[in-house]
Amino acid sequence: MNLSTTLKKRLILIYNEGIEGTKSYLKGVLEDMTNYQAFFKSIEGGAWLPTEKKVFHKPTVNQVEDYIKANADSDYFLIVFCG
């Protein structure tokens, strides 16, 4: 009898650095996203596969909701926001 199951996980990375040249622009957000992606790809970060990860740049609420609904059969979501 095989009791192992495959865990279906989803990683959502959302980032919004603002508009370059404005007072609210956050240049570090792009570096943060690079670092997050490298971390989550590593063994220590969970070795997430490209098929388990979705990156949104300045998404609408509907875009994120649609992705979550389309993957509603997932066991869990990890959502990270930078910005």
Backbone as JSON Lines, residues from 0, in Angstrom:
{"i":0,"aa":"M","n":[0.84,-1.17,0.0],"ca":[0.0,0.0,0.0],"c":[0.89,1.25,0.0]}
{"i":1,"aa":"N","n":[0.6,2.17,-0.91],"ca":[1.37,3.41,-1.03],"c":[0.57,4.55,-0.4]}
{"i":2,"aa":"L","n":[1.09,5.1,0.69],"ca":[0.38,6.17,1.38],"c":[0.86,7.57,0.99]}
{"i":3,"aa":"S","n":[1.83,7.65,0.09],"ca":[2.34,8.96,-0.29],"c":[1.34,9.67,-1.21]}
{"i":4,"aa":"T","n":[1.26,10.96,-1.01],"ca":[0.41,11.79,-1.87],"c":[1.24,12.94,-2.38]}
{"i":5,"aa":"T","n":[0.82,13.49,-3.47],"ca":[1.5,14.64,-4.04],"c":[0.81,15.9,-3.55]}
{"i":6,"aa":"L","n":[1.59,16.74,-2.92],"ca":[1.08,18.01,-2.41],"c":[1.07,19.01,-3.55]}
{"i":7,"aa":"K","n":[-0.08,19.63,-3.78],"ca":[-0.19,20.63,-4.83],"c":[-0.09,22.01,-4.18]}
{"i":8,"aa":"K","n":[1.02,22.68,-4.44],"ca":[1.27,23.99,-3.83],"c":[1.42,25.04,-4.92]}
{"i":9,"aa":"R","n":[1.15,26.28,-4.56],"ca":[1.26,27.4,-5.48],"c":[1.94,28.56,-4.77]}
{"i":10,"aa":"L","n":[2.89,29.17,-5.46],"ca":[3.6,30.35,-4.97],"c":[3.19,31.52,-5.86]}
{"i":11,"aa":"I","n":[2.7,32.58,-5.24],"ca":[2.34,33.79,-5.96],"c":[3.26,34.9,-5.49]}
{"i":12,"aa":"L","n":[4.02,35.47,-6.42],"ca":[4.89,36.6,-6.12],"c":[4.3,37.83,-6.82]}
{"i":13,"aa":"I","n":[3.98,38.84,-6.03],"ca":[3.39,40.07,-6.55],"c":[4.35,41.21,-6.24]}
{"i":14,"aa":"Y","n":[4.62,42.04,-7.24],"ca":[5.48,43.18,-6.97],"c":[5.02,44.43,-7.71]}
{"i":15,"aa":"N","n":[5.3,45.56,-7.07],"ca":[4.97,46.87,-7.63],"c":[5.97,47.86,-7.08]}
{"i":16,"aa":"E","n":[6.9,48.24,-7.92],"ca":[7.93,49.18,-7.5],"c":[7.52,50.63,-7.63]}
{"i":17,"aa":"G","n":[6.34,50.87,-8.2],"ca":[5.89,52.24,-8.43],"c":[6.38,52.73,-9.79]}
{"i":18,"aa":"I","n":[6.33,54.02,-9.96],"ca":[6.71,54.62,-11.24],"c":[8.07,55.28,-11.09]}
{"i":19,"aa":"E","n":[9.01,54.83,-11.92],"ca":[10.37,55.36,-11.85],"c":[10.36,56.87,-12.07]}
{"i":20,"aa":"G","n":[11.15,57.57,-11.27],"ca":[11.23,59.03,-11.38],"c":[10.26,59.76,-10.46]}
{"i":21,"aa":"T","n":[9.41,59.0,-9.78],"ca":[8.48,59.64,-8.84],"c":[8.99,59.44,-7.41]}
{"i":22,"aa":"K","n":[8.44,60.23,-6.51],"ca":[8.84,60.19,-5.11],"c":[8.56,58.83,-4.47]}
{"i":23,"aa":"S","n":[7.53,58.15,-4.94],"ca":[7.13,56.88,-4.33],"c":[7.83,55.66,-4.95]}
{"i":24,"aa":"Y","n":[8.71,55.87,-5.91],"ca":[9.4,54.75,-6.56],"c":[10.3,54.02,-5.57]}
{"i":25,"aa":"L","n":[10.21,52.7,-5.57],"ca":[10.98,51.85,-4.66],"c":[11.92,50.97,-5.47]}
{"i":26,"aa":"K","n":[13.13,51.45,-5.73],"ca":[14.06,50.73,-6.6],"c":[14.48,49.37,-6.03]}
{"i":27,"aa":"G","n":[14.44,49.22,-4.72],"ca":[14.84,47.96,-4.09],"c":[13.9,46.81,-4.35]}
{"i":28,"aa":"V","n":[12.68,47.1,-4.8],"ca":[11.69,46.05,-5.04],"c":[12.18,45.08,-6.11]}
{"i":29,"aa":"L","n":[12.81,45.58,-7.15],"ca":[13.29,44.7,-8.23],"c":[14.38,43.76,-7.72]}
{"i":30,"aa":"E","n":[15.26,44.26,-6.88],"ca":[16.29,43.4,-6.28],"c":[15.65,42.38,-5.33]}
{"i":31,"aa":"D","n":[14.65,42.83,-4.57],"ca":[13.93,41.9,-3.68],"c":[13.32,40.76,-4.47]}
{"i":32,"aa":"M","n":[12.71,41.06,-5.6],"ca":[12.07,40.02,-6.41],"c":[13.1,39.03,-6.94]}
{"i":33,"aa":"T","n":[14.25,39.53,-7.36],"ca":[15.32,38.65,-7.82],"c":[15.75,37.71,-6.69]}
{"i":34,"aa":"N","n":[15.91,38.28,-5.5],"ca":[16.32,37.49,-4.34],"c":[15.26,36.48,-3.94]}
{"i":35,"aa":"Y","n":[13.99,36.89,-3.92],"ca":[12.9,35.96,-3.58],"c":[12.87,34.8,-4.56]}
{"i":36,"aa":"Q","n":[12.97,35.1,-5.85],"ca":[12.89,34.03,-6.85],"c":[14.05,33.05,-6.69]}
{"i":37,"aa":"A","n":[15.24,33.56,-6.41],"ca":[16.39,32.66,-6.19],"c":[16.18,31.83,-4.93]}
{"i":38,"aa":"F","n":[15.65,32.45,-3.88],"ca":[15.42,31.72,-2.63],"c":[14.4,30.6,-2.82]}
{"i":39,"aa":"F","n":[13.26,30.9,-3.42],"ca":[12.22,29.89,-3.58],"c":[12.62,28.78,-4.56]}
{"i":40,"aa":"K","n":[13.6,29.04,-5.4],"ca":[14.11,28.02,-6.31],"c":[15.1,27.09,-5.59]}
{"i":41,"aa":"S","n":[15.69,27.59,-4.51],"ca":[16.71,26.82,-3.78],"c":[16.07,25.73,-2.91]}
{"i":42,"aa":"I","n":[16.9,24.79,-2.48],"ca":[16.45,23.73,-1.58],"c":[15.93,24.34,-0.28]}
{"i":43,"aa":"E","n":[16.68,25.32,0.26],"ca":[16.28,25.96,1.53],"c":[14.94,26.68,1.42]}
{"i":44,"aa":"G","n":[14.64,27.16,0.23],"ca":[13.39,27.9,0.02],"c":[12.24,27.04,-0.44]}
{"i":45,"aa":"G","n":[12.46,25.74,-0.55],"ca":[11.37,24.83,-0.92],"c":[11.48,24.24,-2.31]}
{"i":46,"aa":"A","n":[12.49,24.63,-3.07],"ca":[12.71,24.1,-4.42],"c":[11.43,24.12,-5.27]}
{"i":47,"aa":"W","n":[10.78,25.28,-5.29],"ca":[9.54,25.44,-6.06],"c":[9.85,25.28,-7.54]}
{"i":48,"aa":"L","n":[8.99,24.56,-8.23],"ca":[9.13,24.36,-9.66],"c":[8.51,25.55,-10.41]}
{"i":49,"aa":"P","n":[8.97,25.81,-11.63],"ca":[8.37,26.9,-12.41],"c":[6.86,26.74,-12.59]}
{"i":50,"aa":"T","n":[6.39,25.52,-12.66],"ca":[4.95,25.27,-12.84],"c":[4.15,25.55,-11.57]}
{"i":51,"aa":"E","n":[4.83,25.71,-10.44],"ca":[4.16,25.98,-9.16],"c":[4.17,27.46,-8.81]}
{"i":52,"aa":"K","n":[4.8,28.26,-9.64],"ca":[5.04,29.66,-9.32],"c":[4.39,30.58,-10.34]}
{"i":53,"aa":"K","n":[3.82,31.68,-9.87],"ca":[3.26,32.7,-10.75],"c":[3.75,34.05,-10.26]}
{"i":54,"aa":"V","n":[4.3,34.85,-11.17],"ca":[4.78,36.18,-10.83],"c":[3.85,37.2,-11.47]}
{"i":55,"aa":"F","n":[3.38,38.13,-10.66],"ca":[2.52,39.21,-11.13],"c":[3.24,40.54,-10.94]}
{"i":56,"aa":"H","n":[3.29,41.35,-11.98],"ca":[3.84,42.69,-11.89],"c":[2.68,43.68,-12.02]}
{"i":57,"aa":"K","n":[2.42,44.4,-10.94],"ca":[1.33,45.39,-10.89],"c":[-0.01,44.8,-11.36]}
{"i":58,"aa":"P","n":[-0.42,43.69,-10.77],"ca":[-1.67,43.06,-11.23],"c":[-2.9,43.78,-10.69]}
{"i":59,"aa":"T","n":[-4.01,43.49,-11.34],"ca":[-5.3,43.92,-10.8],"c":[-5.75,42.86,-9.8]}
{"i":60,"aa":"V","n":[-6.69,43.21,-8.97],"ca":[-7.25,42.24,-8.02],"c":[-7.85,41.08,-8.79]}
{"i":61,"aa":"N","n":[-8.53,41.36,-9.88],"ca":[-9.16,40.3,-10.68],"c":[-8.15,39.31,-11.24]}
{"i":62,"aa":"Q","n":[-6.98,39.77,-11.66],"ca":[-5.96,38.87,-12.19],"c":[-5.51,37.87,-11.13]}
{"i":63,"aa":"V","n":[-5.29,38.36,-9.92],"ca":[-4.86,37.47,-8.84],"c":[-5.99,36.53,-8.44]}
{"i":64,"aa":"E","n":[-7.19,37.07,-8.3],"ca":[-8.34,36.23,-7.94],"c":[-8.57,35.14,-8.99]}
{"i":65,"aa":"D","n":[-8.47,35.49,-10.26],"ca":[-8.68,34.51,-11.34],"c":[-7.65,33.38,-11.26]}
{"i":66,"aa":"Y","n":[-6.41,33.73,-10.96],"ca":[-5.37,32.7,-10.84],"c":[-5.67,31.77,-9.67]}
{"i":67,"aa":"I","n":[-6.06,32.35,-8.56],"ca":[-6.39,31.53,-7.38],"c":[-7.58,30.62,-7.67]}
{"i":68,"aa":"K","n":[-8.61,31.16,-8.3],"ca":[-9.78,30.36,-8.65],"c":[-9.43,29.24,-9.61]}
{"i":69,"aa":"A","n":[-8.56,29.53,-10.59],"ca":[-8.16,28.52,-11.58],"c":[-7.33,27.41,-10.95]}
{"i":70,"aa":"N","n":[-6.76,27.69,-9.78],"ca":[-5.93,26.7,-9.08],"c":[-6.53,26.33,-7.72]}
{"i":71,"aa":"A","n":[-7.83,26.39,-7.63],"ca":[-8.54,26.15,-6.37],"c":[-8.33,24.75,-5.82]}
{"i":72,"aa":"D","n":[-7.89,23.83,-6.66],"ca":[-7.65,22.47,-6.19],"c":[-6.28,22.32,-5.51]}
{"i":73,"aa":"S","n":[-5.55,23.42,-5.37],"ca":[-4.25,23.38,-4.69],"c":[-4.44,23.17,-3.2]}
{"i":74,"aa":"D","n":[-3.45,22.54,-2.57],"ca":[-3.5,22.3,-1.13],"c":[-3.21,23.58,-0.34]}
{"i":75,"aa":"Y","n":[-2.33,24.41,-0.87],"ca":[-2.09,25.71,-0.23],"c":[-1.41,26.68,-1.19]}
{"i":76,"aa":"F","n":[-1.54,27.96,-0.85],"ca":[-0.89,29.04,-1.57],"c":[0.04,29.77,-0.63]}
{"i":77,"aa":"L","n":[1.19,30.18,-1.14],"ca":[2.08,31.08,-0.42],"c":[2.11,32.35,-1.27]}
{"i":78,"aa":"I","n":[1.7,33.47,-0.68],"ca":[1.63,34.73,-1.41],"c":[2.62,35.71,-0.79]}
{"i":79,"aa":"V","n":[3.48,36.26,-1.67],"ca":[4.5,37.23,-1.24],"c":[4.28,38.51,-2.03]}
{"i":80,"aa":"F","n":[4.3,39.64,-1.33],"ca":[4.14,40.94,-1.99],"c":[5.35,41.81,-1.69]}
{"i":81,"aa":"C","n":[5.88,42.44,-2.7],"ca":[6.97,43.41,-2.57],"c":[6.51,44.73,-3.16]}
{"i":82,"aa":"G","n":[6.65,45.78,-2.39],"ca":[6.29,47.09,-2.94],"c":[5.76,48.0,-1.89]}
